[in-house]
């Protein structure tokens, strides 16, 4: 049985570009940052604390608890080191086992081969110790060892999340090319909006930015929207302890948001999908939805942030036709959003030039494999002087 109080190195993974915002999250939660990586943040934590991380983290994808670090130059060395781990404390012979990995080494050219070697090492040890081997397969519904292998550096983790934390569970109606929830949360974090002032989301699509803003404004733990995590299947898991964590998270939630969240889209189907997603997330009554052209979006007088995620011709839209749209975004920000911080999130840097405003920041992000920028514009009342 695993000791849920024992601390080990924990890697909270995230997409490329998210780690500065994930590190700030973890720091606010009271964790000391050991290392900020390109696609993750390393801390030290217990499995009990991993439960809390899965419950509260907004920008991360998986919470990985380290079991062993070692050097391996061949598949045989990998097998021997993995087999030396005391797996009978991690799972039983009746458990279901799924191995996942991130592999980049000259030793093997297919991560599936590495996965099989790890799986073989685990089931061979379990057969020798218990006389019976556990079942294995591709579904993330059991115990999930994760292998990190770069050159000769190997780390074996326990994945305590299972399905990535980006899958909150509320986005039942995705509409067209929706933003991933963790990307939306990181974008909001980059704007510095934490629930004070207005949050305006023109071109809202399926509503992910507005919904994540509502969850942030209400201090709602995103993990409360899920009912399954991989740590629930680990030996030593205390359901009562997790229930207590959930109750504490619910007690910390605010009932109202300071400021207004407004989400608009010209497509009635997008607004309908956004409403339904917001309802699934339990925040529908905190968001004001409207069907209109983005230029008709209501902009309250008392300031805040405006975040626009227009099409950029990669998955949606024709780049040539979008030039007028980006130019109109610049006019809208300049004339209607004075006193606000305006943001345009795009993966088309040529189209971004059509906005025609001087940017104060250009923050790098990745939307899947597409390199993007969150471009900030400070919209002053009157002249900049």
Buried (B, 14 or more C-beta within 10 A) or exposed (E): EBEBEEBBBBBBBBBBBBBBBBBBBBEEBEBEBEEEBEBBBBBBBBBBBBBBBBBBBBBBBBBBBBBBEBEBEEBEBBBEBBBEBEBBEBBBBEBBBBBBBBBEBEBBEEBEBBBBBBBBBBBBBBEEEBEEBBEBEEEBBBBBBBBBBEEBEBBBBBBBBBBBBBBBBBBEBEBBBBBBBBBBBBBBBBBEBBBEBBBBBBBBBBBBBBBBBBBBBBBBBBBBBBEEBBBBBBBBBEEEEBEEBBEEBEEEEEEEBEBBBBBBBBBEEBBBBBBBBBBBBBBBEBBEBBBEEBBEBEBBEEBBBBBBBBBBBBEEBEBEEBBEBBBBBBEBBBEBBBBBBBBBBBBBEEBBEBBEBEBEBEBEBBBEEEEBBBBBBBBEEEEEE
